[in-house]
Amino acid sequence: MIAAFVSTGFLISSWKRHSLQDHSFTIYDASAGSGKTFTLVKEYLKKLLLSKNEGYYAHLLAITFTNKAVAEMKERIIDNLIVFAAPEAVASPSEMLLQIAKETKLTVTELNHRASNILTHLLHHYAGFNVVTIDRFNHQLLRTFARDLKLPQNFEVSLEVGQLLSEAVDQLIAKAGKDALITKVLLDFALEKIDDDKSWDIAKDIALAAQIIINENDAPHVAKLKDKSLADFNEFKKRLLVKQQKVESALMKAASEVLQLIEESGLQFDDFNRGSLPKHFQKLADKDHSVSWDAKWQEELGEKPLYPSRVLKDSPEIIPVIEAIAPKLTETFITTKQQVHEYLLLSNIIQNITPLSVINLVNQELSEIKEDRGLLPISEFNSLIYNEIKDQPAPFIYERLGEKYRHFFIDEFQDTSAMQWRNLIPLIDNALSQQTVEETTGTLLLVGDAKQSIYRWRGGLPEQFIQLYNNENPFAGGMKNVLSLDTNYRSCKNIITFNNAFFSYIADFLGEPSYANLYRLGNNQKNTLKDGGLIQFEFIEAQNKEEEHELYGAKVLETIQQVQANGFLKEEICVLTRTRKQGVAVAAYLMEREIPVVSSETLLLATSPVVQCLVNTLTLHLHPSNEEVKVALLHFLYEHFKISEEKHRFFTSLLRLDTYSFEKKLAAYGISFNFKAITSLSLYESCEYIIKKFELASKDNGYLFGFMDLIFEFQQQPQAGKASFLSYWDTKKETAGLPASNGAQAVQIMTIHKSKGLEFPVVIFPYADVDLYAEQNAKTWYPWEDDQFDEVYINFKKEVAAYPGHGAALYEERRNTLELDNINLLYVTLTRAIEQLYVFTTPSSVIKEEGPTKFNQLFTAFLKAHHDYNETSSIVTIGSPNRYVSRTAPHSEKTVAPSYPVHFPEEHDLVIVSRDASLWGTEAAAAISIGNLLHDTMSKVKTHEDVEIVFEEMGHRSVVPPTQIDLLLQQVKEIVTHPELEHLYAAGQAQVITERDIITQEGELMRPDRLNIYTNNSVSLVDYKTGSPLESHAFQLQSYASALEAMQFEVAEKLLVYISETGILVNKL
């Protein structure tokens, strides 16, 4: 193991750890607009330029979380290198170049020279440029450890996890009626949903509940249930029911004894204050557990008399009687309160046993689907990696990866999950703990802001970042340095000042001290020379939801018109909403008034009448008796073709007709359509047929292009038919939208989550009355003591705070977490604006003793404290509406709306000749097949050791006949052991690249079979042939060599390897 590690050029030198340079572990706490990407790129370039090795970028790993962020960072790095390498850079250095020269103590001339060499090397070895998403890096790790994880070598990553879940649910429901236990549990699930006034259609409810399977936060809990059977769940439920019955019996007995004591004491209910206490016990005795626990008399129990003041005057003789039994009443009240909450906890657990058992069944079905198809959902990456590499030494991991990263850069660290961070720690720790032969140690740079952590639902943990920049350091070999980027380069002065004051003020309302300190200490941003800026609050009052949408839409429209009059362009305006539904409402309002809008979240494909027509036609083709779908389709056709007949008569004449009669009746209205025609067509062709026959090509073309793109993408999957697409559409229709165009001259609308990392000259925030504690279908895991189950799944609600044991702590932690997450959402919203920020909300209600519960209460409290606000004014303005920051020149491109092109093959007199078909069953076909198989096999064989692995996998797949495998194995062994070739297959001698495309300077695409690239920049070039030697083979090999030489490689060997049944022939050129 150590020898393998030393061979990579790095030494394990534990005795040198004393001499490691200080602060190899650096954290940048980067608030909004503080230039974190600039800092990250600068530090990356410093590491790159300080090395004399132009290929040193191969030892730098930069990780971020989205493809867009990866593209931006790569673009900035390369753009800067281009600027640094330009001849004019020495005379006119950029600001970044001057800053790097100052910090590295290198001259501008030296940096110019190094940048030029690095740029040339990088462009020829771009695959070694390691700026990747965390998922891409994890994928690399999984490929590396596929055999250890017992994954098939050709496993496929599935991004459509929701679709897989839907399939697993359908597969489970299909077993109803066949498996008695599954039938019973599904029936119980359906009945419980009906009791809860939910839909009887359980497929959607099961799919929704089963989301916890793919949620990283829930995955460890779900994993504990994997081996539990339905019998285990049933037995657990029985035990809980028995326990619940005992608690209820004790509760009833205690309550009845109190009522009996009151009666035997000669007291009436009205002898007590409002009769509250005896009525309370009466409800408990009647098995009514919906009693309240926050009444004033309960708070005063044991401190104030139980009787009303009139008793002193009217019946003073009963006072001693009441006082005599008061201790017993108080004691029983406390006891029964505990019993009620124990009963409610048991009820909560029991209520979730059936759904949990169904979720476990779905998980089992999902496992079967994954195994059958060789799929790996992206949601499982982190846990699989963690379980495999947690006990592996870092040098071994590096050896398997074939890489040695020395410097790590992690962007948006606050969005890193606990599992992702644990997976990176051993690799980073090794880099920080060791030195290279050049006496340099590895480094880690983290950039993040806990205030912008808004992805907890997908694993992001702000607490992880808070702990790291406070006291925690998981690395033995790295001294930590925490720096703060304290200048806001984005926003104007008034916006920065407002946000500093506002978020410092509301910090006092946060219950968790570490969260309060985050906002109390983290909002002291400095401003640049951008003066001015506007913040405007407007409070609106609506009687109902419909009026609320109307009022918010009107305010947004009015503001857009106002800021345009002040010199802003439409594309400089962004409307942010908390939910997609709110964004859809605003988008609809604006588009109805001819305001162009662009949004990938709110312009949903499903809202398009044309898309609805396509889906309804496909559905009607598969389900001709579905009258609801037929009505929807007829409604569209009536409006689209402008049918002159009275609408009701049109509908009644076409409903309840068979398919043939329906088509014939449509033809009478001038609509020619044949459902039978699309039976033999593919999904994509069927939709094109519908588009042509219903004349949809020029209507809603943006949505039509988007929908057809979705269909094209779906059809690339195996067995992608019409029925499977309609099931897929059910899972996608609430999220599939038009892709947003950055250059569009339109107002942008997006959710707050989508806006993170972006900035806009004008931000409009309607619906700004978000509830800090609101959750939909909130659930949580609760510790439990049982032989089979050590935790249970329950509904999270207010009563959890009073549950015995862990209830109070769990409730408090969840409340604090919700506070932070929603305040973070608000922080992200208010810090997107460059010049102007408009907030529309409802008037605030009175803040209760427990503190504010909504955004509007926070706004009102702050405005009262700092800006002399009173409830009589509906508008508060801070700053000036005048434009301060000069804008770039407006876009002058003309927007073109193309029609969707529909052409059928028969319209072009096409004759398709299949070359493959002409060879079927011939000797030529067999030869081609053998040649392809050999090339495919040799592309996987990089060293001698790979031969056994490749053929083992081939045997497992059972795709190639055993006799053919034996012949192929013999040929491969002859190649790798051939005296003139065996040096090429020795491990560790060279970087081996197989079947990789090369783009020549002329733009021609070439693909050599094998390249062995050595450290001295020389190359051995190999091409395999299974036919007879031809002159064209040598010409082809020489063209490969010329392309490599143009890339600054020295071609040391050019080898043509001919393989036939008689043996191996090597032709050296």
N, C-alpha and C positions, 0 to 999 in steps of 0.2 A: 504493500500500500504506500509506504513512504517513498520507495524507489519510483513508483509511478508518479508520485506528486512532485518529486525533485525534477523529474524529466521534463516537466512543463516549464522549467526555468525559475521556479520559486523555491526558496528554502524555508524550512520550519526552524525558526531560531527563537525559541522561547527565552533564551538568556539575554536577547537583545531588547526585550520589551521595555526595559527601563529607558531606552534611548528613543522611543517612539515620539514623534513630534506631538506637541500639545494639540488638543481639540481636533482629533481625527473624526469626531462625531459632532456635527454642527446642525443646529435646529434654527430655522428662520420662522419666527412667528409673524406671519404676513397678513395683516388686516386688508380689507377690501381696497382695491385700487393702489396698493403699495408697490407694485412692480415686481411681483414674485416670479413671473416668467422671465423677465429681464434678468433678475438675479440668478435664477436657475441656469439660464443659457450662459451668462457671464462666467459662473463657476465651472460649468462644463467646459467652456472654451479655455479657461485658465489651465485646467488639468491637461487638456489636449495639447495646448501650445507649450507647456512647460516641459513636456517629454520630447526628447530628440528622436523618438521613434514615430515616424509619420503614421504608422498603423496602430498607435496606442489606443485609438477609440474602441478597438475590439475588447479592451479591458475596462471600458466604462459602460455601466448599465443604468439607463435612465428609465424610470417606471412612472407611468401616469395611468389615468383610468378610462379615457375615451379615445377612440380613433382620431377624433377631431383634435384633441389635445396633443396626440402623438404627431399628427401632421403639422400642427402649428410649431411645435418645438423643433422638429426636424428642419422645417423651413427656415426658422430663425437661425439655427446653427449654421446651415449651409449658406444662407444669405450673408451672414456675418463673415464666414470664411471667404466667400467670393469678394466681399468688400475689402477684407484684410489683404487678400492676395492680389488685388488689382494694382497695376503699376503706379497709379496716382495715389494709392493709400499712404505712401511714404511722405509725400508732400502735403497731402490733405487728409490726415487720419480722421476716422469717425470718432464719435464720443465713446463708443464701446471700446474701440481699439486703444484710445488714449487711457481709458480707465484700466484696461488689462495690462497695458505697458507699465502703468504706475504700480499696480499691485503685484506684478510678476518680476519687476526690475529688469525686464527685457526691453531692448530698443525696438522702436517701431519697424526699423529695417529688418531686424532679426524675426520679428513676428510676421512681417510680410513674407519673408522667405519660407518660414515654417508653415504658414497658412497655405501657401501655394503647393508645397509638397504634400501636406495633409489632404488637401482638396483633390489632388490628382489620385492619390492612393485610395481615398474614400470612394471616389466615383468608379474605380475599378474593383472595389471590394465592398460594394454597398451592403451586402448581406451581413457584414460584420458591424454595421452601424446600429448599435443596440439601444434605440429609443423605442420602447414598446409599451403596450398596455399590460396591466397585471395579468389579464386573462391570456394574452399571447405568451408571456413568460411562463405561466402555469402550464399552458399547452405544450411548450417545449419540455418542461419537466416531466409531464405525463408521457410524452412520446419516449423520453429517455428511460423511464421506469415502467414502461408498458408490460414487459414480461414479469417484473416483480409484482405488479398489481394484478396479474392474470387477465390483462386486457388483450384483445386481439390486436395484432400489429397494425391492422388496417382499420382500427376503430374510427368512427365518425363522430365529430363533435356536433351536438344538436343545440342550436340557439332557440328553436321553437319549443321551449320547455312546456309552455301552456298547452300547445297542441298535443304533446306527448301525454300530459295529464288527462286531457280530454279523451284521448284514445284509451287510456288505462281505465277511466271511468266507464266508457262504453263497453269495454271488454268485461268489466266487473258486472255491470247491469245485465249483460248478455247471459250470465250464469244464473240469473234468477229463474226459478222454475226447474233448474237442473240440479243444483246443490241446495239441499234443505237448509243448512245452517246459514248460507249466504242469503237465501231467499228470506229467511226470517229476519235477519239483521237489516236487510234493505227495507223490508216491510215496516219494521220498527222505526227505522229512520224516517220513512215517508209519513207514518202516523204521527210521529213527534213533530214533524214540520207542519202538518195540518193542525195539530193542537196549538202550535205557535202562530197560527194564521199565516203560514207561509205557503208557497206554491206546492202542489202535489207532485210537480215535475222535479224529481230529485236529482237528475243529472247535473243541472247547473249548481244546485246547493252542494252536492258532493265535490264537484270540481273546485268550487270556491273554498270549501273547508280544507280540501287537500292541498291548497297552496302552501301550507306549512311544510310540506315535504321538500319543497324547493327553496324554502327560506333559510338562509344560513344561520339565522338566530335561533330557529326552531329545530334545525336538522339534528343536533346532538340529542335533543329530547326524543324526537321521532325515532332515532336509531335504537334507543333503548327498547322500543316496542316491536322491533323487527321480528323477533322470535316468538312473540306472543300470538297465541291462537284465539279463535273466537270463543273457545271454551274457557280460556283464561279470563277474557273480558267478561263473559257471562258469570263466572264464579265470583269475580271481583264485584260485579254489580249486585249479586245476591248478598255478599257480605256487607256491602254498604247499605242495602235496604234493611237488613236485620238491625244494623247499628242505628240507622235512622229511626226505625220503629221504636227502639229502646229509648232514644232521646225524646221522641215525641210523647211516649207514654209517661216518662218522668216529668216532662214539661206540663202535660195535662194534669197529672196528679198534683204537682206543686201549685198550679193555678187554681185547681178545684179546692185544695186545702185552704188557700187564702180566702176564696169566696165563702167557704163553709165557716171559716173563722169570723169573717165579717158578719155573716148571718147569725151565728151563735152568740156573737157579742151584742146582738140586738141593733145592729147598725144598718142604715139604708145607703144606697149608692149616693144620694144627694147629701149625705152627711160629710162627704169628701169634696174637696175643691172641684167643682164642675163634674163630679162623679168620675173624674179621669182615671184614678187608680183602680177602682173596682171594674170599670169598663175595660181597662187594659187587660186585667186578668181574665175577664169574661171572654174576650176574644181569644186568648190563649187556650182557655178551657174548651172553646168551640173549634179548636184546630185552625184558627185563623192566625197565621204567622206574619201578616202584613202590618204589624204594629210599628209605630214610629218610635225613635229613640232620641229625638232632639227636642221634645216638648219641655217647656219651662219648668213644669212641676217635677219632671224627672231630674233636671239639673239641681233643683232645690230639695230633693228628697233627702231626709235626714237632717236638714238644716232649718227648714221652715215648717210650720204646722201643716198637717194634711187636711185640716178642716177649714171651711171658709169663715170669714169674720162674722157672718150672721149667726153662727153657732154660739158664739160668746154671749149673744143677746137672747136668742130663742131657745137654745138647748145646751146650757153650760154643763149639765150633768153628764153629757156623753163625751166631753173632752177627755176626762181621765181614761175612759174606755178606749178611745182612739189612741191616746198616748201610750197606753199599756201594750197595745198590739203593734204599734208603729215599728219597733225594732224587727219584729218578725216579718212585717210587710216589706221593710227595706231589704232585709236579708234575702227574702224570696224573690224580690224584684231583681236583685243582682244575680242570683242563681239562675233565674229563668232567662235573663238577658243573655247570659253565657250559653244556655241551652238552645235558645232561639238561633243564635249565630252559629252554633255547631250544627243545628238542624239545617240552616240555610246553606252552610258550606257543603254538607252531605248532599243536599238537593242539587246544588250547583255541579258537584262532581258527577252525580248520577245522570244528570241531564246531558253531560258531555261524554258519557261512556260509549253510547251507541255511535255517535259521530266519530269518536276516536277509533273505535274498532273498524268502522268503514274506511277511515283514512288509512289505517294499517293495511286493509285489504287492497286499497288502491295502490299503495306503495309496493305490495307484492306483485300486482299486475304490471306496474311500471318497471319493476326489475326484470320481469319476463320479456317485456317489449325491448328493453335495452339489450338484454342478452341475445335475443333472437336477431336483432338488426345490427348488433355491434355498435350501438350508440352510447355516447357518453354526454349527458346533459352538462352544459357549461356550469350549472349551479353546483355540481359535485366536485369541481376541480380542487377547491381549497382543501376539503376534508380528505379526499383521496391522497393528495400530496402530503398532507400533514401526517397521516397515519403511516405512510411509507418512509418518509425521510427523517422523521423526528428522532430516530435512534441511529441514523447514519452519520458517520463523521463527515465534516464538510469537504475534506480533500477527496473523499470517495465520490461525493456528489459532483464536484468539479470535474473529476476524471470521467465520470459518466456523461456529463454535459459536453465535454470536449472544449470547455471554455474556462477561462480564469478571470473572473471579474475582480478588479482591484478597487474600483470607485463606484459607489452607488448614489444615485440621485432619485429621490422619491418625491413626486409632486402630489399636491392635494392629500397630504397624509391623513387629514381628519376623516377622509372617506375610506380609509383602509380598515378592513375588518380584522378582528382579533386573529382569525385563522390565517389570513393572508400575511399578517405581520409575523406570526409564529413561524410560518414557512420560510420567511426571508431571514430571520434572526441567525440561524446557523451559518448561512453563507456569508452574511455581513460580519458576523463575529469573527469568522476565520480571516477575513480580509483585514479587519481592524487589529487583529492580534499578531499578524505576521509582517515581516519585512521582505522586500525583494532583494535580489543581488545588488540593486542600485541603491540600497539603504533607504528606500521609501516605504512608507506604510500605507495601507489602504485607508479609505475615508468613506464616510457616509454623510450625505446632506439631505435633510428632511425639510420640506417647505409645507406649511399648512396654516390653517386658522380654524380653531375650534368653533368660532362664532359662525362659520360658514358650513358647518356640518349639518346637512339636511337629508342625508340618505341612511338614517338608522334602519329603516325598513328593509334595506338590502345589505346590512351588515356594518355600515360605517359607524365608528365609535369615537365621538369627540373626547370621551373620558380617557381614551388611550393616549391621545395627543396631549391632553392636559397633564396627565401623569408624567409623560416624557419630558415636557419642558419645565416641569417642577422638580421632582426629586428622583424619578425612576431612570435607571440606566441599565439595560439588559446586557451590556457588553463589558466584559472584564478588561478588554484591551483598548478601549477608546475613551479618552477624556471628552466630556461633553461641554459644548459651548452654545449657549442660547442667545440668539440675537433677534432684535425686533426691527422690522421694516416699518418705521413710524411716520412716513410721509405719504400722503394720498396724492397721487399724480393724476387721478381720474376726475374728481369732482371739483366744482367751483367752491369758493370759500364758504358761502352761506350754507351749502348742503353739508360740508364737512363739519362746520360748527354746530349745526342742528343735530346731526347724528351723534357727535361726541356728547353733547349735552343730554339728548334724549335717552340714549342707551346707558349712560352713566346713571341717569335718574331712575330708570326702571330696574336697574340691577338690584335695588333694595327689595323688590317684590319677588325675587327668586329665592326659593326655599333652601336650596343646597348651597352652602357657603362657597364651594369651589366654582360653582356656576356664577354666583353673584360676583366673585372676584374677577372672573373672566371678563365680565362686562364693566365692572367698576374700574379695573386697571387697564383694560384693553381698548378704551375709547378715548385716546388722547392724541389722535392723529394730527400731524402738522399739514398745512396746506402749501401749495406752490403759489405761483403768481396769477392763478386763475381767480380773479375777483368775481363778485356778483353771485348769481344763482337764486333760484326761487323754490320755496316750499309752500304749497297751498293745501289747506284742509277744507273740505266742504262736507257738511253734515246734512243728510237727506232723510226724510221720513216717508215711509211707504206703509200702506195698509195691509198689503199681502205680497206674496212672492211675485205674482205677475206684474204688479205695479212696481215692485222693486227692480225687476229686470228692465222695465221701461225707463225708470228714472235713472238708473245707472247708465244704461245705453245712451240716454239723452245727454247726460253730463259728459260722458266720454266724447261723444260727437261734438258737443259745444267746445270742449277743450281742444280737440284736434283742430277745429276751425280757428280757434283763438291763437294757438301757437303757430299755425301756418301764417296767420296775419302778422306775427312777430318775426317772421323770417325763417322758420324751421320747415324742413321738407317732410313729406309723409314718411319716408323711410328712416327718418331720425326719431320717429315716435314709436314707443313700445307700450302696449297695454299688458300689464301683468295681472294674473288672477291666481287665486289659491287652487281652484279646481278646474279641470278641463270643461266641466259643464258650464261654469261661469264664463269661460272663454268662448265657448260655442254661442252662448246667448249674446255676448258683446259682438262677436263676429257677424252673427245673423242680423243684428240691429244695424250695424255699419254697412253691410253689403246691400241691405234693403234700401239704403239711402245713398247708394252708389259711391261709397268710400272703399277704395281698393284695399284688400286685406291679404296678408300672407301669414300662414301659420301651418306648421306640420302637425300640430296637436288639435287645433279646433276646426280646421277645414277637413272634416272626416269624409272619407269616400262614401260611407254609408248614408250621408245626408244628401247625396246627389240623386235626383229622380232617375237619371239615366242608369246609374249603378244599380239602383233599386229595381229598375226594369229588367236589367240583365239577370240579376239574382232571382227575381220572381219568375222569369221565363224558364230558367234552368230548373227551379223548384217545381214549376207546373209540368215541365217535361217529365220529371221523375215521379210526381204525385198529381196526376190529372184531376183527382177528386178534391183537391184542396181549394175549397171555395173562397177562403179568406185571401189566399195568394192571387186567385183569379180576379177577385174584385180589385185588388191593388193594381194588378197589371192593366185591367180594363180602364181604371181611373187614369192611369198614365197615358194609355193609347188614345183615350177620348180627348184629353187636353193636347197631346202632341200632334195628332192628326186633325185637330179642330173639327171633330165630328159635329155635324149640324143638327142631328136628331136630338130630341130631349134626352137628357142624361139618364134618367131612371129607366126610360124605355130601352135605351142602348144596353144598359146593364141587364135588365130582365130578359132581353132577347138572346143574350150570350151565356148567362149562367145556367147551370145544370144541363149543359150539352156535353155529349161525348166529344172526344178529341177531333174526330173527322168533321162532325157537325159544327164544332167551334171554329175550325179552320175555314170551313165553307162560308160561315156567317161573317167572319172577319173579311173574307175576300169580297163580300157584298159591299163592304165599306171601303174598298180599295186597299186593304191591307193583306198582302200576300205572304203567308207564312205556313211552313210545313214542319210540324214537330218531328215527324219521322225522319226528315232530312238530317237532323242533328244527332240522331241515334248512332250513326256510324262515324261521326266526326269527333275529333279530340276536343278536350275542354276549350282550348284556345280557339280552335276553328269554329266550334259551336258558338262562342261569343261573337266572333267575327260575322258569322251568318246572321245572328240576331241583330247586330249593329247595321248590317247592310239592309236586311228586310224591314227593319223598323225605322230606317233612315236616321240613325243616331250619330252619324259620323261628325256632324258639325255642332252638336248640342253638348254642353257641359264638357268640352273637349279636355280640359285640364284633369277633371275627375276621371274621364274615360281613359286617358293615357295612363293615369296612376293605377286604375283598376286593372287594365290589361297588363301592365308591368307586374302587378301582384300575381295575376293568373299565370303569366309566363314563368315567373320565379317558382310558383307552386308546381307547375307542370314538369319541372326538372326532377322532381322526386319520383321514385318508382311507384307505380300503380296510382298515379295521380288522375283520378277520374272525376266526374261531375259530382257524384254523391260525396266523395271524400273532400272535395273542395267546399261544398256547402257546409260540411261540419267544421272545416278549417275556418271558413268565413265567420261562423258563429263565434269563434274565439278571437278573431282579428277585427271585427267590424267596429268595435268600440275604441280601437287605437289606430287603425290604418288610416293615414291621412295623406294629403298632398305634401310632397317635399317642399320645404321652404327655400326660396331663392334669395340669396344675399343682395343681389342687384336690383330686385324688384322695387318699383316706385310705389310702395304701398305701406300702410301701417302694419307693424308687426304685432301679433298677439301670441302670447305664450304663457305657460304656467310658471310659477316662481322657480320650481325645480329645474325647468328647462333653461331659465335665464342665468343660472349660476355660471360665473366666469365671463359674462358678457357685460357690455356697457352701452348706454343709449343717451343721446343728448336730452331727450324728454321721456320721462317714465310716468305712466298713469296707472294708479292702483285703485280700482273700484272693488266693491265688496270687502272693504277693509274692516270687517267686524268679526274676524276669525275667533272662534272659541279656543282658548288655550288648552282645554282639557277634553275636547270632543274627539271621540274615536268611533269608528264604525265596526260593529261586530268584534269588539275588543276581547281578546283572550289572554290568558297567561298560564304559566306552569307553576304549580303550587306544591311545595314539599309535602310528602305523605309517608306515613310509616305503615308498610304492608309487606308481607313476604314476597309478593309478586311485583308490586308497583311502588317505586320510591318517590314518585311524583305524579301529579294528576293535572289534567287540563280543565280549566274552568273559565267561565265568563268573568271578565274584569268589570266590576261596577263598584259603586260607592260602598256597598255593604261589606266588601272585602276588607275594609279597614278594621272591622270589628270581628273578623274571623279569628278563632283561637290559634295561638301559636305564631305563625309568621305573617298574619294578615296585615297588621298595622305597619310593619316595616316594608312589606311588599307594596302596599298602597302608597305609602309616602315616597318610596323610590320611583314608582311609576309616575306619580304626580310631578315630581321634580324633573323627571326625564321629559315629560310632555311639555312642561314649562320651557325647558331649554330648547327642545326641538322647534317649538313654535316661535319663540323669540329669535332663534336662529333664522327661521323663515322670514321673519319681519326684517331682520338685519340685512339679509341678502336682497330683499325687495328695495329697501330704502337706500342701499348703497350702489344700485345699478345706474342711478342718474348722474349725468355729467353736469347739466345746467339746470334742469327744471324737474320738479317732482310734484305730482298732483295726487292727493289721497282723498278718496270718497268713501265715507262711512256713515253709519247711523248714529243718532245721538246716544250718548252713554247713559246707562242706568247707574244708580247709586252703587258705589263700590262697597261691598259688604266687609264684615270684619276679617274674613279669611283672605281678602285681597282681590285684585282685579281678575276677571275670568275671560275678558275679551280684549282684542286690540283696541277697540274704540274707547274702552275704559282707560287704557294706558295713555292713549293720545290725549284724552280729556284731562286726566290728572296732570300730565306734563304741561299742557297748554295753560292750565289754571295756575300752575306753579311758576311758569316762566314767561308767559306772554299775555297776562291779564285777560284770559279768555273767560267769557260767561255764556250761559246757555242761550241767551237771547240772540246771539250772533251765529249765523250758519256757516260763515266763511272766515277762516284765519289765514292771512297771507304774511309770509316771512320772506323779505327780499324783493327783488324787482323782476318783472316779466321780460325785461329787455334782454336781447341776446348779447352775450359777452365773448363767447368763443367763436372764432371765424370758422366757417364750414368749408368743406371741399366743394369743388364745382359739382353741380347737380348732374345726374346721369342724363344722357341725351338719347339713349337707345330707344328705338320704337318697339313697343310690345306687339308681338304677332301671335295670333291664336290659330294654329294650323288645324285643319280638319284631320280626323283620324283616318288613315289610309286603309282601305279594305280591298284586297284582291284575292281571288281564288285561283289556284293553279290552272283549272280548266279554261280560264279566260285568256291564257297566254299561249295556248297550244304547246304546252311543255311536254316533252317526252323524257321520262326519267329512266336512265339505263343504270342498273346496279352492276358495278364491276365485280363486287363480291359475289353477287348472285350467279354471274356467268362462270364463276370458278367453283361453285359448290360441288362437292363430291369428286373433284379432280385431284391429281397428284400435286398440281401447283398450289392448290388450297392448303393441302397438308404441309407443304414446304413452308408456305408463308406463316402458317400457324406455329410450326416448330421454331422458325426464325424469330417471330415476335415473342414467343415464350422464353427463348434463350436471352434475348435482349432485355426483357423485363426482369429475368432472374439476375443477370449480371449487373443490372443497375442497382441491385440491393447488396451485392457482394463487394464490399470495399476492402476487406482483409480476409486472410485464410479463415479466421475465427467465425466469420459471418456465414460461411457455407452451411454449417450444421444448423444454425438458427433459421436461415431462409428455408431450407428444405423441411425442417421440422414444422414450420408454419404452413408450408405448402401441403404437407401431409394432413395437418389438422383441418385445413379448409376443404379437402377432398374435391377440389375442382379439376385437378389434372389426374388422369388415370395412372395407377401405380407403375405400369410398364413404361410409360412415358417419363415418369419421375426418375426411374432408375437410369434410363438413357441420358436424361438431362444432367443428373448428378455426376455420371461418368464424364460427360463433356466438360462440366464446370471444374471438376477436379483436375482434368487434364490441362485446362487453361491456367489455373492458379498455381500448378506445380511445374509448368513448362519451364525448362531452364532459361529461356530468354524472357520469361514473363514473371517468374515467381517473386522477383524483387519488388515488383509493383504492388504486390498484395501483402507485404510485410507490414505489421501494425506499427503505427507511430512514426513512419518514415516520411509521410507527406500528408498534406490535406487533399482528400479525395473528393472529387465532384463528378457525379454521374448524371447523364441525361439533363444537363442544364443548358438553357437557351443562351446564346451569345448574339448580341445585336452589333453588327459591324458599323463602321463609320458611314457606309452607304445606306444603312437602314435594313440590310438583309438579315434574316433570322437563321442562325445555325445551331445545331445541337450535336456536339461530339458525344460519343458513348462514354468516354472516361478521360478525366484529367487528373494527373498526379502533380500537385503544385508543391514545390520544395521551398525551404526557407531562403534559398539564394535566388529566388524568383525564376528558377528554371521550371520547365513543365515537360512531363511525359504525356504524349497524346496517343490514345488508343481508340481504334474503331473496330467493332466486331462485324464479321460478314459470314453468312451461311450459304451463299451461292458461289459460283465460280469466279475467279479473279477477273476483274475488268479494269480497263484503263481509267474509267470514270471514277473508280474507287480511289485511286491515287490522287486524281485531280481534286476530289472532294476532301481528302485528308489534307492536301496542301492548302486548300482554301481555309480550312480550320486553323492551320498553323499561321497563315498570314494574318488572320483576325487576331490571334493571340499575340503575335509580334507587334501588331498595332497597339495593343494594350500594354506594351512595355514588358512582355514576358519573353524569356529566352526558351525556345522550343528545343529541348535536349534530345527527345526521341519522338519519332513518328512511326507508329506501329499499326499495320493492318493485320488483324487476327482472323484467319479463315477457319471455320469450324465445319467439319463434315463427319460422316460415319467412319471415314478412313483415318481420321486424326486431326491434329492441329497444325496449320501452316502459318508461320509468322513472317510477314513481309515488312522489312525495315526500309523506310524511304530516306 
